[in-house]
Amino acid sequence: MPVWFEVSVVVAFAIGAVFFFAKYRETAAALHESERMKTRLSNDLNRYKDVPRLRALRDALVGTKPLPIDDDGNEHLLLRDGDLQLHHLILRRESTPVHDEEEATYIKDGEPVKLSEFE
């Protein structure tokens, strides 16, 4: 076999290998970008998954329709979180304004807790 033929076969295989690895890297990069975008879009959808529930909570708290009230005057609201776990909220509406020198509290587990939002 002549030397020039062996050299041309080796050069052809080298050029083919360069094109193969270039296409492989391009495909791997496209796949990586696709997975990254899928993860980002999935996180965006998870972020907005609770919007209907939050709207329902907002409408229940500021709406004109009263929530169910028990004998003690507490309002009851059932909500599901992002994991579809059911939470029972017991609310008591008070119409007394909170002044600057007073502290705003809410009741958790039967004890008043100071609101940190007003600090």
N, C-alpha and C positions, 0 to 999 in steps of 0.2 A: 504494500500500500504506500503511495507516495506521501511524503512529509506534508506537502501543502494540503492534502485532503484531511489528514489527521488534525492539522492546525485549524482548518476551517470547521471541522466537526466540533472541536473543543470550543472555538469561538462561538459557534451557533448555540451550543449547550450553555455557555456562560451568559450569552445574551438572553436566552430563554429563562435561565435561572433568575436573572435580574428582573425580567418582566413578571415572572411568577411571584417572587418575593415582594415586588412593588404592589401587585394586585392583592396579595395576601395582607399586606399592611393596610392597604386602603379598605379592604373588607373588614378587617379587625377594628380599624378606627371607626368605621360606620356603625358596626355592631356595638361598640363601646358607647358611641354618641347616642344610639337608639336606646340602650339600656339606661343611660343617664337621663335622657328626656322622659322616659317612661317613669322613672323614679320621681323626677321632679313634678311631673303632671299628677302622679298618684298622690304625692304629698300635698299638692294644691287642692286636689279633690277632697282629701281627708280634712284639710283645714276648713273647708266650707261645708262639711258634712252636717254639722250641727246647726246650720242657719235656719232651717224650718223650725227646729225645736226652740231656738233662741227667739225667733219671731213669735212663736206660740206663747213663750214665757212673757215676752214684752207685751203682747196683746192682752194676756191674762192679768198682768199687773197694772197696766194703765188703761185698760179697756173699760167700757161702760157696763159690760155684763159682770155681775158679781160672781166670785168663785163660790163653791159650796162652803157653807159656814156651819160649824158645829155649835153645841150648846154654850161653849165658853167664849164664842166670838172669834175663834180662829178660822182662817180660811185654809183650805187644803188644795194642793196642786200636785199632780203626778207628772213627772218628767222622765224621759229616757235620755241617757248620755250617749256619747259616741259609741260605746261598747254595748248599747241597748240594755244597760242595767237600769232598772226602774228606781227612781228616787222620789220619796214622799216629802214634800215641803209643807211646813205648817207656817202660815203667815198671819200676822196680826197687824192690821193697819192702824196707825195712830196719826192723828192730825195735828199733833203738837210740833211746832217748829223747833229746830235745834239752833240755839244762839251760839255766838262765838265762845263764850266762857263755859258752855256746857259741852259734854262729850256725847257723841252719837254712839249708841250701842245696839247690838242685836243679840238675840238669845240663842245660844248653841248648847245643846245638851242640858237645858234647864238653867244655864248660868249666863249672865250678861257679858258680852265681849265687846270691847271698844273697837269701833271702826278705824282701821288704819288709813283709809283714804283721806280723812280729814285732818291728818297730822301735818 
